[in-house]
Amino acid sequence: MLWLILGIVLLILAIAGGAIVNPILFVLGIVAIVVFLTGWRGRSAAV
């Protein structure tokens, strides 16, 4: 759920942000949503 929230926030910032930071935030937002949808949780999932 954290990845989904992070992705949405990054996409909103990318849309509202400046032209320089915009593509980076957009890509990070897309990656965060893809990570959420694929269920990848990293090494912390074993805790």
N, CA, C and O atoms as a Maestro MAE file, in Angstrom:
{
 s_m_m2io_version
 :::
 2.0.0
}

f_m_ct {
 s_m_title
 :::
 protein
 m_atom[188] {
  # First column is atom index #
  i_m_mmod_type
  r_m_x_coord
  r_m_y_coord
  r_m_z_coord
  i_m_residue_number
  s_m_chain_name
  s_m_pdb_residue_name
  s_m_pdb_atom_name
  i_m_atomic_number
  :::
  1 25 0.820 -1.197 0.000 1 A "MET " " N  " 7
  2 3 0.000 0.000 0.000 1 A "MET " " CA " 6
  3 2 0.865 1.263 0.000 1 A "MET " " C  " 6
  4 15 0.493 2.283 -0.580 1 A "MET " " O  " 8
  5 25 2.009 1.180 0.650 2 A "LEU " " N  " 7
  6 3 2.916 2.326 0.699 2 A "LEU " " CA " 6
  7 2 3.408 2.698 -0.693 2 A "LEU " " C  " 6
  8 15 3.547 3.879 -1.011 2 A "LEU " " O  " 8
  9 25 3.675 1.676 -1.535 3 A "TRP " " N  " 7
  10 3 4.156 1.947 -2.897 3 A "TRP " " CA " 6
  11 2 3.099 2.668 -3.715 3 A "TRP " " C  " 6
  12 15 3.416 3.553 -4.510 3 A "TRP " " O  " 8
  13 25 1.830 2.285 -3.518 4 A "LEU " " N  " 7
  14 3 0.749 2.931 -4.263 4 A "LEU " " CA " 6
  15 2 0.618 4.401 -3.864 4 A "LEU " " C  " 6
  16 15 0.493 5.276 -4.720 4 A "LEU " " O  " 8
  17 25 0.649 4.662 -2.563 5 A "ILE " " N  " 7
  18 3 0.560 6.043 -2.080 5 A "ILE " " CA " 6
  19 2 1.747 6.850 -2.575 5 A "ILE " " C  " 6
  20 15 1.591 7.983 -3.031 5 A "ILE " " O  " 8
  21 25 2.939 6.260 -2.485 6 A "LEU " " N  " 7
  22 3 4.151 6.940 -2.946 6 A "LEU " " CA " 6
  23 2 4.065 7.254 -4.438 6 A "LEU " " C  " 6
  24 15 4.438 8.345 -4.869 6 A "LEU " " O  " 8
  25 25 3.577 6.303 -5.218 7 A "GLY " " N  " 7
  26 3 3.439 6.511 -6.658 7 A "GLY " " CA " 6
  27 2 2.473 7.625 -6.996 7 A "GLY " " C  " 6
  28 15 2.747 8.450 -7.868 7 A "GLY " " O  " 8
  29 25 1.334 7.653 -6.305 8 A "ILE " " N  " 7
  30 3 0.343 8.696 -6.565 8 A "ILE " " CA " 6
  31 2 0.884 10.067 -6.185 8 A "ILE " " C  " 6
  32 15 0.706 11.037 -6.922 8 A "ILE " " O  " 8
  33 25 1.546 10.145 -5.027 9 A "VAL " " N  " 7
  34 3 2.117 11.424 -4.592 9 A "VAL " " CA " 6
  35 2 3.168 11.908 -5.580 9 A "VAL " " C  " 6
  36 15 3.200 13.091 -5.920 9 A "VAL " " O  " 8
  37 25 4.026 11.006 -6.045 10 A "LEU " " N  " 7
  38 3 5.063 11.396 -6.998 10 A "LEU " " CA " 6
  39 2 4.464 11.852 -8.323 10 A "LEU " " C  " 6
  40 15 4.958 12.797 -8.937 10 A "LEU " " O  " 8
  41 25 3.399 11.184 -8.765 11 A "LEU " " N  " 7
  42 3 2.760 11.607 -10.011 11 A "LEU " " CA " 6
  43 2 2.120 12.984 -9.869 11 A "LEU " " C  " 6
  44 15 2.185 13.798 -10.790 11 A "LEU " " O  " 8
  45 25 1.501 13.247 -8.715 12 A "ILE " " N  " 7
  46 3 0.905 14.566 -8.487 12 A "ILE " " CA " 6
  47 2 1.987 15.636 -8.470 12 A "ILE " " C  " 6
  48 15 1.818 16.705 -9.056 12 A "ILE " " O  " 8
  49 25 3.106 15.347 -7.793 13 A "LEU " " N  " 7
  50 3 4.211 16.301 -7.762 13 A "LEU " " CA " 6
  51 2 4.794 16.511 -9.154 13 A "LEU " " C  " 6
  52 15 5.202 17.620 -9.499 13 A "LEU " " O  " 8
  53 25 4.834 15.448 -9.953 14 A "ALA " " N  " 7
  54 3 5.379 15.567 -11.305 14 A "ALA " " CA " 6
  55 2 4.488 16.450 -12.177 14 A "ALA " " C  " 6
  56 15 4.982 17.240 -12.981 14 A "ALA " " O  " 8
  57 25 3.183 16.311 -12.013 15 A "ILE " " N  " 7
  58 3 2.258 17.117 -12.807 15 A "ILE " " CA " 6
  59 2 2.317 18.583 -12.372 15 A "ILE " " C  " 6
  60 15 2.271 19.487 -13.206 15 A "ILE " " O  " 8
  61 25 2.420 18.809 -11.060 16 A "ALA " " N  " 7
  62 3 2.419 20.178 -10.545 16 A "ALA " " CA " 6
  63 2 3.811 20.803 -10.516 16 A "ALA " " C  " 6
  64 15 3.944 22.017 -10.362 16 A "ALA " " O  " 8
  65 25 4.842 19.984 -10.664 17 A "GLY " " N  " 7
  66 3 6.210 20.465 -10.498 17 A "GLY " " CA " 6
  67 2 6.763 21.185 -11.719 17 A "GLY " " C  " 6
  68 15 6.068 21.421 -12.707 17 A "GLY " " O  " 8
  69 25 8.031 21.520 -11.608 18 A "GLY " " N  " 7
  70 3 8.697 22.244 -12.688 18 A "GLY " " CA " 6
  71 2 9.098 21.329 -13.829 18 A "GLY " " C  " 6
  72 15 8.927 20.112 -13.753 18 A "GLY " " O  " 8
  73 25 9.629 21.919 -14.879 19 A "ALA " " N  " 7
  74 3 9.971 21.182 -16.091 19 A "ALA " " CA " 6
  75 2 11.235 20.346 -15.922 19 A "ALA " " C  " 6
  76 15 11.429 19.366 -16.641 19 A "ALA " " O  " 8
  77 25 12.094 20.721 -14.982 20 A "ILE " " N  " 7
  78 3 13.348 19.988 -14.813 20 A "ILE " " CA " 6
  79 2 13.126 18.716 -13.996 20 A "ILE " " C  " 6
  80 15 13.618 17.648 -14.357 20 A "ILE " " O  " 8
  81 25 12.385 18.836 -12.894 21 A "VAL " " N  " 7
  82 3 12.184 17.701 -11.996 21 A "VAL " " CA " 6
  83 2 11.057 16.802 -12.492 21 A "VAL " " C  " 6
  84 15 10.978 15.635 -12.110 21 A "VAL " " O  " 8
  85 25 10.194 17.337 -13.334 22 A "ASN " " N  " 7
  86 3 8.995 16.646 -13.776 22 A "ASN " " CA " 6
  87 2 9.233 15.236 -14.335 22 A "ASN " " C  " 6
  88 15 8.578 14.307 -13.862 22 A "ASN " " O  " 8
  89 25 10.126 15.016 -15.306 23 A "PRO " " N  " 7
  90 3 10.297 13.664 -15.853 23 A "PRO " " CA " 6
  91 2 10.809 12.665 -14.821 23 A "PRO " " C  " 6
  92 15 10.416 11.499 -14.838 23 A "PRO " " O  " 8
  93 25 11.679 13.116 -13.928 24 A "ILE " " N  " 7
  94 3 12.228 12.215 -12.913 24 A "ILE " " CA " 6
  95 2 11.131 11.763 -11.957 24 A "ILE " " C  " 6
  96 15 11.015 10.573 -11.666 24 A "ILE " " O  " 8
  97 25 10.331 12.696 -11.469 25 A "LEU " " N  " 7
  98 3 9.246 12.345 -10.555 25 A "LEU " " CA " 6
  99 2 8.203 11.483 -11.248 25 A "LEU " " C  " 6
  100 15 7.633 10.582 -10.633 25 A "LEU " " O  " 8
  101 25 7.949 11.752 -12.525 26 A "PHE " " N  " 7
  102 3 6.966 10.965 -13.265 26 A "PHE " " CA " 6
  103 2 7.418 9.514 -13.382 26 A "PHE " " C  " 6
  104 15 6.630 8.593 -13.168 26 A "PHE " " O  " 8
  105 25 8.688 9.315 -13.722 27 A "VAL " " N  " 7
  106 3 9.225 7.953 -13.843 27 A "VAL " " CA " 6
  107 2 9.212 7.254 -12.488 27 A "VAL " " C  " 6
  108 15 8.843 6.083 -12.405 27 A "VAL " " O  " 8
  109 25 9.609 7.952 -11.423 28 A "LEU " " N  " 7
  110 3 9.595 7.347 -10.090 28 A "LEU " " CA " 6
  111 2 8.177 6.978 -9.667 28 A "LEU " " C  " 6
  112 15 7.967 5.941 -9.039 28 A "LEU " " O  " 8
  113 25 7.214 7.811 -10.005 29 A "GLY " " N  " 7
  114 3 5.823 7.503 -9.689 29 A "GLY " " CA " 6
  115 2 5.331 6.269 -10.423 29 A "GLY " " C  " 6
  116 15 4.663 5.420 -9.833 29 A "GLY " " O  " 8
  117 25 5.655 6.162 -11.701 30 A "ILE " " N  " 7
  118 3 5.273 4.987 -12.489 30 A "ILE " " CA " 6
  119 2 5.926 3.732 -11.921 30 A "ILE " " C  " 6
  120 15 5.276 2.695 -11.790 30 A "ILE " " O  " 8
  121 25 7.211 3.826 -11.585 31 A "VAL " " N  " 7
  122 3 7.929 2.676 -11.018 31 A "VAL " " CA " 6
  123 2 7.297 2.251 -9.699 31 A "VAL " " C  " 6
  124 15 7.133 1.055 -9.457 31 A "VAL " " O  " 8
  125 25 6.941 3.200 -8.845 32 A "ALA " " N  " 7
  126 3 6.336 2.868 -7.558 32 A "ALA " " CA " 6
  127 2 4.991 2.168 -7.742 32 A "ALA " " C  " 6
  128 15 4.684 1.227 -7.011 32 A "ALA " " O  " 8
  129 25 4.189 2.611 -8.701 33 A "ILE " " N  " 7
  130 3 2.900 1.965 -8.953 33 A "ILE " " CA " 6
  131 2 3.102 0.567 -9.534 33 A "ILE " " C  " 6
  132 15 2.378 -0.361 -9.171 33 A "ILE " " O  " 8
  133 25 4.074 0.405 -10.427 34 A "VAL " " N  " 7
  134 3 4.367 -0.918 -10.992 34 A "VAL " " CA " 6
  135 2 4.837 -1.870 -9.903 34 A "VAL " " C  " 6
  136 15 4.434 -3.033 -9.873 34 A "VAL " " O  " 8
  137 25 5.688 -1.380 -9.007 35 A "VAL " " N  " 7
  138 3 6.163 -2.207 -7.896 35 A "VAL " " CA " 6
  139 2 4.987 -2.629 -7.024 35 A "VAL " " C  " 6
  140 15 4.931 -3.773 -6.575 35 A "VAL " " O  " 8
  141 25 4.048 -1.719 -6.780 36 A "PHE " " N  " 7
  142 3 2.867 -2.056 -5.986 36 A "PHE " " CA " 6
  143 2 2.024 -3.119 -6.688 36 A "PHE " " C  " 6
  144 15 1.573 -4.071 -6.051 36 A "PHE " " O  " 8
  145 25 1.812 -2.963 -7.986 37 A "LEU " " N  " 7
  146 3 0.959 -3.893 -8.724 37 A "LEU " " CA " 6
  147 2 1.592 -5.268 -8.869 37 A "LEU " " C  " 6
  148 15 0.878 -6.269 -8.899 37 A "LEU " " O  " 8
  149 25 2.917 -5.340 -8.959 38 A "THR " " N  " 7
  150 3 3.580 -6.633 -9.106 38 A "THR " " CA " 6
  151 2 3.788 -7.320 -7.770 38 A "THR " " C  " 6
  152 15 4.120 -8.505 -7.731 38 A "THR " " O  " 8
  153 25 3.601 -6.602 -6.683 39 A "GLY " " N  " 7
  154 3 3.706 -7.210 -5.367 39 A "GLY " " CA " 6
  155 2 5.122 -7.343 -4.852 39 A "GLY " " C  " 6
  156 15 5.353 -8.066 -3.883 39 A "GLY " " O  " 8
  157 25 6.081 -6.664 -5.473 40 A "TRP " " N  " 7
  158 3 7.466 -6.740 -5.024 40 A "TRP " " CA " 6
  159 2 7.624 -5.905 -3.775 40 A "TRP " " C  " 6
  160 15 7.281 -4.723 -3.770 40 A "TRP " " O  " 8
  161 25 8.149 -6.513 -2.696 41 A "ARG " " N  " 7
  162 3 8.252 -5.806 -1.429 41 A "ARG " " CA " 6
  163 2 9.683 -5.676 -0.947 41 A "ARG " " C  " 6
  164 15 9.916 -5.073 0.100 41 A "ARG " " O  " 8
  165 25 10.636 -6.210 -1.661 42 A "GLY " " N  " 7
  166 3 12.033 -6.067 -1.256 42 A "GLY " " CA " 6
  167 2 12.413 -7.005 -0.122 42 A "GLY " " C  " 6
  168 15 11.672 -7.937 0.192 42 A "GLY " " O  " 8
  169 25 13.551 -6.767 0.486 43 A "ARG " " N  " 7
  170 3 14.060 -7.650 1.531 43 A "ARG " " CA " 6
  171 2 13.352 -7.456 2.853 43 A "ARG " " C  " 6
  172 15 13.422 -8.336 3.711 43 A "ARG " " O  " 8
  173 25 12.676 -6.342 3.052 44 A "SER " " N  " 7
  174 3 12.024 -6.073 4.333 44 A "SER " " CA " 6
  175 2 10.761 -6.914 4.527 44 A "SER " " C  " 6
  176 15 10.189 -6.912 5.617 44 A "SER " " O  " 8
  177 25 10.320 -7.623 3.503 45 A "ALA " " N  " 7
  178 3 9.103 -8.422 3.604 45 A "ALA " " CA " 6
  179 2 9.304 -9.632 4.505 45 A "ALA " " C  " 6
  180 15 8.330 -10.186 5.014 45 A "ALA " " O  " 8
  181 25 10.539 -10.048 4.711 46 A "ALA " " N  " 7
  182 3 10.810 -11.226 5.528 46 A "ALA " " CA " 6
  183 2 10.701 -10.923 7.013 46 A "ALA " " C  " 6
  184 15 10.692 -11.836 7.839 46 A "ALA " " O  " 8
  185 25 10.617 -9.646 7.352 47 A "VAL " " N  " 7
  186 3 10.585 -9.268 8.773 47 A "VAL " " CA " 6
  187 2 9.222 -9.555 9.352 47 A "VAL " " C  " 6
  188 15 8.989 -9.307 10.535 47 A "VAL " " O  " 8
  :::
 }
 m_bond[187] {
  # First column is bond index #
  i_m_from
  i_m_to
  i_m_order
  :::
  1 1 2 1
  2 2 3 1
  3 3 4 2
  4 3 5 1
  5 5 6 1
  6 6 7 1
  7 7 8 2
  8 7 9 1
  9 9 10 1
  10 10 11 1
  11 11 12 2
  12 11 13 1
  13 13 14 1
  14 14 15 1
  15 15 16 2
  16 15 17 1
  17 17 18 1
  18 18 19 1
  19 19 20 2
  20 19 21 1
  21 21 22 1
  22 22 23 1
  23 23 24 2
  24 23 25 1
  25 25 26 1
  26 26 27 1
  27 27 28 2
  28 27 29 1
  29 29 30 1
  30 30 31 1
  31 31 32 2
  32 31 33 1
  33 33 34 1
  34 34 35 1
  35 35 36 2
  36 35 37 1
  37 37 38 1
  38 38 39 1
  39 39 40 2
  40 39 41 1
  41 41 42 1
  42 42 43 1
  43 43 44 2
  44 43 45 1
  45 45 46 1
  46 46 47 1
  47 47 48 2
  48 47 49 1
  49 49 50 1
  50 50 51 1
  51 51 52 2
  52 51 53 1
  53 53 54 1
  54 54 55 1
  55 55 56 2
  56 55 57 1
  57 57 58 1
  58 58 59 1
  59 59 60 2
  60 59 61 1
  61 61 62 1
  62 62 63 1
  63 63 64 2
  64 63 65 1
  65 65 66 1
  66 66 67 1
  67 67 68 2
  68 67 69 1
  69 69 70 1
  70 70 71 1
  71 71 72 2
  72 71 73 1
  73 73 74 1
  74 74 75 1
  75 75 76 2
  76 75 77 1
  77 77 78 1
  78 78 79 1
  79 79 80 2
  80 79 81 1
  81 81 82 1
  82 82 83 1
  83 83 84 2
  84 83 85 1
  85 85 86 1
  86 86 87 1
  87 87 88 2
  88 87 89 1
  89 89 90 1
  90 90 91 1
  91 91 92 2
  92 91 93 1
  93 93 94 1
  94 94 95 1
  95 95 96 2
  96 95 97 1
  97 97 98 1
  98 98 99 1
  99 99 100 2
  100 99 101 1
  101 101 102 1
  102 102 103 1
  103 103 104 2
  104 103 105 1
  105 105 106 1
  106 106 107 1
  107 107 108 2
  108 107 109 1
  109 109 110 1
  110 110 111 1
  111 111 112 2
  112 111 113 1
  113 113 114 1
  114 114 115 1
  115 115 116 2
  116 115 117 1
  117 117 118 1
  118 118 119 1
  119 119 120 2
  120 119 121 1
  121 121 122 1
  122 122 123 1
  123 123 124 2
  124 123 125 1
  125 125 126 1
  126 126 127 1
  127 127 128 2
  128 127 129 1
  129 129 130 1
  130 130 131 1
  131 131 132 2
  132 131 133 1
  133 133 134 1
  134 134 135 1
  135 135 136 2
  136 135 137 1
  137 137 138 1
  138 138 139 1
  139 139 140 2
  140 139 141 1
  141 141 142 1
  142 142 143 1
  143 143 144 2
  144 143 145 1
  145 145 146 1
  146 146 147 1
  147 147 148 2
  148 147 149 1
  149 149 150 1
  150 150 151 1
  151 151 152 2
  152 151 153 1
  153 153 154 1
  154 154 155 1
  155 155 156 2
  156 155 157 1
  157 157 158 1
  158 158 159 1
  159 159 160 2
  160 159 161 1
  161 161 162 1
  162 162 163 1
  163 163 164 2
  164 163 165 1
  165 165 166 1
  166 166 167 1
  167 167 168 2
  168 167 169 1
  169 169 170 1
  170 170 171 1
  171 171 172 2
  172 171 173 1
  173 173 174 1
  174 174 175 1
  175 175 176 2
  176 175 177 1
  177 177 178 1
  178 178 179 1
  179 179 180 2
  180 179 181 1
  181 181 182 1
  182 182 183 1
  183 183 184 2
  184 183 185 1
  185 185 186 1
  186 186 187 1
  187 187 188 2
  :::
 }
}
